[in-house]
């Protein structure tokens, strides 16, 4: 199936016929006429704090969308045993959770999450001498000393050599958010313009302790900060950041500005808190049972050997609790040509309990909320043991062509779909071009 639809080729042909000038009324020239109002949290309306442009504030997100939900109590699989110790069934022992079973409450972060040395040195890029010494053919892209040794002799070359240094960033916590809300904050009493006039060496020392998402945000603050980040973070490192955040991203273009591509991928997400959750990969309390482990092993094998058309999924951690999936827009729909990324949480009670599925990529659809939640009946009310992750993704893909407007996640979008079908399809197509075609369109 072609990634680019015939409508896109028709637009390119008209563009060439007009001397590479946009025609009046062309869909790329027209601005987006619909955007969700994320000025405040749409759940608490700003009661628990600002949302900073996100659909949900950090407190509501930690409460309603925790790092890992627990559907079932620990005694769900327990069965009362008789005096002889027989429970009356022959289920595997891994399914019998007793109070004496050791509970692993620790939620370790993956090793690649520790980015202390995000920058290659603390030397200011505004110094022409340091620029010359770091841009030569023998300069190391990630050495900490800037000694000018080549890649073969640099012991700290690459992203993996920067792992495990410093304190890891802590994921959002409901208790910490509530404590911050209940504790008055003292005034900073900073002199006006102090942050703006910080030396480059001080800023680079601070940037070294930031992760990739924070570095991307710093690059959007001002032109000076952007120059610092671009000068000290080489493109291969941005490519590695993108590969770790979006392992299913497959660009079709050869020459890519990876910093801009990474920034466009981040900006295309509904919620950055969900993106952080996917990368933190917190593990739920308890132990994995053999039934779930074997079931997911079979499903993963089928997804790799015989995947459904336009669907891909891969686990992000060893216990397959966190998955990333991609769904290609169906042919003939406003989403044709787009690749939409999803975040899936698979609990330890799977397949007895459904997975949690959210869209990462922004999409204009009546059954997808502004936070990315999918209003599909099979994962909310009618979950069955016969359903698998691939079947859930197939249902989501079919939902793109046939929305269910009786009950909508976003009533305003549902009303637009029913009453103004042409306007809805035009806006959905523009959203697809803007947020879901990073593998085709340049950053």
N, C-alpha and C positions, 0 to 999 in steps of 0.2 A: 504494500500500500504506500502510495506517495505521501511524503510528509507535507508537501505544499499542495494546496488545492488549486483547481483551475481558475478560481476567482483571483487568486494571488498572481498567477501568470498573466491573466487578462489585465490586471492593474499595472504590472511591469511593462507590458506591451504598449498600453496607452501612455505610460510615462516616457518610453523611448520615442514614441511617435510625436510627443509634444516637446521634444528636446530636453528631456530630463527635468521638466518643470511640472510641479503639481497642478493638476487640473482643479478648477473651482468646484468645491463640493466633494473632493476626494476624501475618503475616510481617514487617511493619515493626517490631512491638513486640518480637519475639524477637531476641536478639542473634545475631551470626554465630557458628556453632558450628565453623567450620573456618577456620584461618589458617595460612599457611606460617610456619615458624620461621625468621626472618631475623636471629636474634640473632648469628649468625656466618656467614661465607661458606660456602655449601653445597658449594663446590669444594675449598677448602683448609682448611675448618673453623677459620678464624682463624689459620692458620700465618703468613700474610703480612700480618696486621694486621686491625684491626676493620673491619666492613662498615658500621657506623652505620645499621643497620636495612635496608640494601639486600641483595638476594639474593646479590650477588657483590661482593667487596672490590675496591678500585680497582686493585690489582696484577693480580689474576686477570682483571679486566675488560680491562685494557690488553693483556694477553697473549693471551687467548682471543677477545676481541671488540674488535679494534683499530679505529682510526678508519676505516680502509678496508682490507679484506683483499685480498691479491693471490693470485688462484687460479693464474695461469699465469706461467711465467717470461717474461722479455722476448724470448726467442728462440722463443716458441711459434709465432708466425706467420712466422718466418724460414724460408726455403727455400734450399737450396744451389743456387747458380747455376752454369751451365756457363761455359766460357771466353768465350763471346760475351755473357755477362751476362743470358741468358734463363733464367728459373727454370722454364719449362715450363708456366706458367699465366698467365691474363690477369686475375688478381685485382687490385683497386685497389691503387695504390701505398701507400695509407694503412695497409694491412694488413701491410706488410713493415717490421718493426721491426729496424733494424740497430744495431750498436754505435756507429755514427757519429751516430745520431739524437740530437738534443738532448733531454735529459731534464729536465723541469721538476720539481724536487724541492721547490719552495716550496709551502706549503699556506696560502694567505692566508685569513684569516677574512673573512666577509661584513661589509660596512660597518655593518649594523644591529646587529652583535654588540657594538659598542663603546658601552657605556652608562657613561659617566663621571658625567654629571649625571643620576642617576636621580631625584634630588629637586629640587624647584623652587627651594629656597633653603636657606641654612644657619640661618635664624632659628628659634628654638625655638618649637614650636607650643604649648608650655605658657604662653607669654607671650600674655595676652589681647589686647594691642595688635597683635601680629603676626597673630593669628588674624583679627581684625577687618579688618585691611588686606589680607589675602590672600583673604578670603572674600567681599569686596564684588563688585558687578557689574563693576567696572573692573579687577579683579585679574587678573594674567596667570597661567595655569596652569602655565607652565614657564619663566618668565623667570628669569634668574640674579640680577638685581639687586633684584627685588621693588619696582619703582618705581611699581606701581599702574597702569601703562598698559594699555589694552584689548588684546584679541586682535589687532585690525587693525594696531596700532602696535608690537606686541612683535616685535622681530627674531628672538627665540629661541623662538618659539611652537612647540610640538609636539615629537614625538619625533625627527623627522629633523634638527632643528636641534641636537640634543645628540649627534650622531654624530661619531666621529673624534677624540674628546678622550681623552687619557690612554692608558695601556698597556692593550691588550686582555687579557682573561683567557686563560690558556693551557689548552688541552685536556689531559685526562689523558694522561700519557706513561709507558710502561713503564720507560724508563731513569730518569726522575725518581723514580718510585715505588720502584725498587730502590735507588737512591742514598739516598733518605730512610730506607729500612729498614736499610741498612747503616751509616748515620751516627748515632751516639748524639745524642740531643737533650738539651741542657742544661736544667736546671730553670728555670722562669719566675721563681720567687722573687717572685711578686706578693703584695701584701698582701691579706688576706681581705676580700672585698667591694669590691675596687677597681673591677671591671667593672660591678658593680651600681650603683655610685654615680657613674658617669661623668656629667658634665653633658650636657644634651640637645644643646647646641651641638656638643660633641665627637662625639656619636653621629651627628648629622646630617652632619657633615663626613665621617665614615667611610661612612655610607650612600650618599653621593654617588658613591662609587667602586664600588658594587656593581651587579651586573646584576639582572635581574628575578627569577631563581630565588633568588638570595641575599637579595633584599629580602623575598620571600615567606617564606623560612626565618626571617628576623629577626622577621617579624610573628608567628611562632609561639613565640618565646622566652618572652616575658612580656607582661603587659598594658601595661606602660609602653612597651616597644618597639613593640608593635602600634599604640598610639595615635600614636606618632611617625610610623610608616610610613603609616598611614591618613590622618593630617593633612597630610602633605607630598606624597603621591603621589595625584593626582586620579584619579577613576574613568575618564576617557577614556584615561589612560595605561595603566591596567590592561587596558582593552579593547584597546588597541594591542598590549600584550604578549601577550594571548591570541590575537589575530589572527596574530601572527608565529610563535608557537609551534604553534598549531593552526589552520592556514589553512582547514581543512575544517569547523571547528566553526561550526554555524549554530543559534543559540539561537532557540527559538520564543516565548519570553517577552519582553515589552517592557522592563519594569522589572527590571534585574538589578544586584545588587551585584557589580561586576566583580572586586573584590578577593577576595571569597569564592568567586566562580566560578573565578577563576584558581587559587586555592589548592586547590579541589576537583579541578580538572583535573590539577594536579601530583600530588596525593595518589592519584589514580586510576591512576597509571602504575606498571608493574612495577618499572622501574629508572630512576632519575634520571640515571645515567651515560649511558644510551641517549638520554635526552631531550637531554642536553648534546651528545652526538655529532650528533644530528640538527640542532641549531642551529648548531654550529661549522661543519659542512659542509666538512670537510677533503677536498681533492682528491687523488686518487692520483697517483703519479709516472707520467710518460709523457704521450702525446698521445692524444686520442680519434681513432678511425678513422671513416671515412665510412660504413662498413656499420652500425656501432652508432648513429651519429648519425641516419641515415635511418630505421633500424628504430624507434628511440624516437620520432622525429617522427611516424611513421605510427601507432604505438600511442597516443601522446598525442592525436592527432586523433580516433581512434576512441573513446577514453575520454571526450572532451569532446562529440563529436557523437552517439554512440550508446552510452552507458555501460550496462553490465549493471545489472539491477535491484538496488538496495541497495548498489551499489559505486561508489566514487569514488576518484580518485587524482590527485595533482598533483606535479610536480617542484618542488624547493625551491631549486635552483641552476641556473645557466645551462647546465651540461653534463649535467644530468639524472643526476647521480650519487646524489643523495639525494632520496627521494620520501616523501610521507606519503599514506597510503591510509586509507579508512574502509570498514568492512563492517557492514551492518545485520543484526541477528540475524534468522534465518529465522522465518517464521510457524509457530507450533505448537511451537517449541522453548523451552527455559528462557531463551534469550537474546532472545526476541522483544521488540521495542521498544528494544533497546539499540543504540548506535552505538559500535563498537570501532575505535580508531585503531591503525594499524600503521606501522612505520618500515621502509623498503625501501632497501637499498644496491645500486646497479647498477654493477658493475665495468666497466672499460674493455674487458674481454674478452667482455662480453655482445654477442650471444646465445650465444657458444660456452660461456660459463659461466653458471650460474644466479645470480639475485639473492639477497641475504640479506634474509629477511623476519622481523620480530619484532613481536609485539604490544606496543604501548605501554599500552593500556588493560588493566587486570586482568580476567582471565576465568578461571573455574573449568572446566577442560577436561582430559581425560586426555592429549591430544596437544599441550598447551601447558605449557611449563615455568614455574617460578616466576620465571624471568628474562624470559619472553615469547617464547622460541624455539618455533618451530612444527615439530612432527614430521610433516612431509608429505613423501612419497616423491619427488614430482616435483622438488623443489628440493634434494634431498640425493643421490639415487642415480640416478634415472631422468629426468634433465633432457634435454629434446629441443629442437631448434631450432624446432620447431613451436609450442612453448609461448610465451606472452606474459605480460606482467604482469597483464592482465585475466583470463587463464585461471588463473593462479596464485591470484588473489584469489577467483575463482569456486570453485576447489577448496577454499580455506580456508573459504569460506562454507558449502559442502556438508559439510565436515568437522564443522561445528557441530551438524548434525542427525544425523550418522552417525559417531561417534568410532570409531577403530581401537584396540581395547583389547588386541590381542595384544602389541604393543610400545608402551609408554606413556612419555611424557616424565616423568610423575609417577605412579609405580606406586600410591601411596596413593590418588590420585584415581581411577585406573583400577579399583582394587579396589572402591572405593565405587560406581562406576558399574555394575559387574557385580553386586555383591551387595546393594547398597542403592540401587536406582534412584530410589525416592521421595525419600530423603534427599539424594541427589546433585542431583536436579532442583530441590528446594527451596533448597538452598544456591546452586546456579548462578543461580537466579532472583533471590535476594537480592543476590548479587554484581552481577548486571546492574542491578538497581535502584540500587545504591549507587555503582557505578563507571562505568556506561555509559549513564545516562539524564540527562546534564547539560543536554541541550537541552529537556527536558520538566519534570523535577523541579527545584524551586528549590534554590539552594546552601545 
